[in-house]
Amino acid sequence: MTTSTRSHWDVQEWLSDRLAVILRIDRDTVSPGATFSELGLSSIQAVELAAELEDWSGHDVPATFVFDSPTIEDAAAYIVGLSSSGAGARG
């Protein structure tokens, strides 16, 4: 799958899966509308998640993205927006 074909749903599912692993919580408890801080994500974990998301999505993802896009829904919209515009694509 290329970055241009990733849907909002794809990104949301990937983030939910990764958060469940990182936070060692049940995947079913990860609400897309909850903020990353409500889910218990630390600053260090947020930086690690940004790096993983950057690798997975193929787009530059700033380490501070969880503050600019505080929920999974917001973060998915951010990544899909990058994919749609072609901005932030890693070469």
Beta strands, then each sheet from edge to edge (+ up, - down):
end
